[in-house]
């Protein structure tokens, strides 16, 4: 039970951190895209938790802003770096929590 609680807490913390990282590095013209990022609990069982970080109402342009468009030039990576950093942080938090 202690390990399950540790993992669930780590997943919650890291998902919030990933959301903040995406918002901090997102392109800003009007600010609506940056503000649209949210964290949602997708699934939870007795021993697992799945959280999803997504753009709730501007999801149509997330891919274009990340990777760019053929006619509009290069994109600005802001989702992939936050995801990679979140994966590393999650592993570290789980390892630290299980050691103590």
Backbone torsions as a table, in degrees:
resi	resn	phi	psi	omega
1	UNK	NA	-37.7	179.9
2	UNK	-64.2	-41.6	179.0
3	UNK	-64.8	-41.2	179.3
4	UNK	-63.0	-44.2	178.4
5	UNK	-63.6	-39.6	178.9
6	UNK	-62.2	-45.9	-179.2
7	UNK	-65.1	-44.4	-179.1
8	UNK	-63.4	-42.0	177.9
9	UNK	-63.5	-41.0	179.4
10	UNK	-64.0	-41.3	179.7
11	UNK	-63.7	-42.8	178.6
12	UNK	-62.5	-46.3	-178.6
13	UNK	-63.8	-45.8	-176.8
14	UNK	-68.1	-36.7	179.4
15	UNK	-64.0	-37.9	176.6
16	UNK	-67.1	-37.7	178.5
17	UNK	-65.7	-41.4	178.9
18	UNK	-62.5	-42.5	178.3
19	UNK	-59.5	-44.9	-179.8
20	UNK	-65.4	-38.5	178.2
21	UNK	-64.8	-42.4	178.8
22	UNK	-62.9	-45.3	-179.8
23	UNK	-63.6	-37.2	-178.5
24	UNK	-67.8	-32.9	-175.5
25	UNK	-104.2	0.7	-178.0
26	UNK	-70.7	146.1	175.1
27	UNK	-62.5	143.0	-177.2
28	UNK	-128.1	113.5	170.9
29	UNK	-111.0	-58.8	176.4
30	UNK	-105.2	-20.1	-179.4
31	UNK	96.1	-9.9	-178.6
32	UNK	-65.9	-40.0	-180.0
33	UNK	-65.2	-44.6	-179.0
34	UNK	-61.5	-40.9	-178.3
35	UNK	-76.7	-14.6	-173.5
36	UNK	-79.8	-8.4	-177.6
37	UNK	-75.0	136.3	-178.2
38	UNK	-146.3	166.5	178.2
39	UNK	-115.6	134.2	-177.6
40	UNK	-132.2	136.6	175.6
41	UNK	-79.2	113.3	-176.0
42	UNK	-85.1	-46.1	-178.7
43	UNK	-151.5	146.5	175.8
44	UNK	-146.4	132.4	174.6
45	UNK	-126.6	-171.0	-177.4
46	UNK	-66.9	-24.3	-177.5
47	UNK	-129.2	11.7	178.1
48	UNK	-148.4	159.3	178.6
49	UNK	-144.6	132.5	177.9
50	UNK	-120.8	120.9	177.3
51	UNK	-113.7	143.1	179.3
52	UNK	-120.0	128.8	174.2
53	UNK	-101.6	121.0	-175.5
54	UNK	-149.9	163.3	175.3
55	UNK	-90.8	113.0	-169.7
56	UNK	-71.7	-33.2	-179.0
57	UNK	-130.5	0.6	178.4
58	UNK	-122.6	27.1	-176.4
59	UNK	-64.8	-22.1	-177.8
60	UNK	-65.5	-29.4	-175.6
61	UNK	-102.6	-2.1	-177.7
62	UNK	-59.7	-44.3	-179.5
63	UNK	-64.6	-42.4	-179.2
64	UNK	-67.2	-39.0	179.0
65	UNK	-71.6	-30.2	179.3
66	UNK	-76.0	-45.8	-171.7
67	UNK	-108.3	-12.0	-179.4
68	UNK	88.2	179.0	-178.8
69	UNK	-135.3	148.1	-176.3
70	UNK	-58.9	-36.0	-176.5
71	UNK	-94.7	-12.7	-175.0
72	UNK	-115.6	4.9	175.6
73	UNK	94.2	-167.5	-173.8
74	UNK	-74.9	152.3	177.2
75	UNK	-89.2	-176.2	178.6
76	UNK	-126.8	109.2	-178.4
77	UNK	-65.7	124.5	176.8
78	UNK	-141.3	-20.5	-179.3
79	UNK	-87.9	-49.9	-176.6
80	UNK	-60.3	-46.5	178.6
81	UNK	-61.8	-38.2	179.0
82	UNK	-66.4	-37.6	178.7
83	UNK	-65.7	-45.0	179.6
84	UNK	-63.0	-43.6	178.6
85	UNK	-63.4	-39.7	178.6
86	UNK	-63.9	-40.1	178.3
87	UNK	-62.0	-45.6	178.9
88	UNK	-63.0	-44.0	-178.7
89	UNK	-64.5	-38.1	179.3
90	UNK	-62.9	-46.0	179.3
91	UNK	-60.9	-43.4	180.0
92	UNK	-63.4	-43.9	-179.4
93	UNK	-65.1	-40.2	179.7
94	UNK	-65.9	-45.0	179.2
95	UNK	-61.7	-44.3	178.4
96	UNK	-62.3	-42.5	-178.5
97	UNK	-67.1	-35.4	-179.4
98	UNK	-77.4	-26.1	177.2
99	UNK	-69.5	-38.2	-175.4
100	UNK	-86.3	NA	NA
